[in-house]
Amino acid sequence: MEIDAASINTREPQRDGHLKSPDFLNAAEYPALTFKSKRVQKLDEAHGRIVGDLTIRGTTREVALEVEYNGQAKSPWGSTSAGFTASTKINRKDWDLNWNVALETSGWLVGDEVSISIELEIIKQAEAAPEAIAVAA
């Protein structure tokens, strides 16, 4: 999975600009955040875990996404899709995202824990006919 670092949208343009800056994601130098799965563990019929490498700003760390299967549905147009939810929490400092400002009232402006949540829909594609595969090769 690849996410465009410049696509961040918190509904606050000034904050978005700061998050894209070298203080945080440095989107100009590191245009993508990536996740590459390494293994999948089925926990039960509706839950699993995907372990993989998350890369942010050139730093890669292994993370585990907790996954929930939300079921399948057939659309009015005949396609079948399956829905999944995945989530994890990371410490931003593990990816060298260290910028912060002390608050006058004590504490810090930016917390260390980041929650990641993914909503995914997979659409089943029709299998290509054997002769179409031969022609493409």
Steps between C-alpha positions, in 0.01 A plus 500: 500500500626848418362830627588836346652704786369824347142367510465559875180687579409593858252767381740767624723627214761658728541178701509294177781719369696451822446121490633490140808706600843366608382526863278195439448300178734704276277419202731674252791265580295192601188508280354166615427307816505125430391178666629165367346190653728216610254252647130455573364322805140381516378530859140385445229523231473879526838613634860491392831676520717631218864554594710715271745783456375858534728761342465868587766758406742227396479319835355148499361318803294183532138549610200273547161600364202349683247408229126440516305342215174692451333261253423479129235659284390478139436835330201572272748483209605144581840554660586342834698689761632429846557757772777515758605734780861512617658700780816545702671753723856620459734737681586776253848538652588149376493657150704807603192724508626694800380859452308640796434817699463531877167647610483790746265296717747205507511203271559486126307611193537170311445158657729209423234237424350490151192289423483358149165380367436354154168423333552267205266363235624226269306441178516155340623515142385254233766248404650548155423227247801275425517621136512863618796415720682328211445802271630740768817294547 
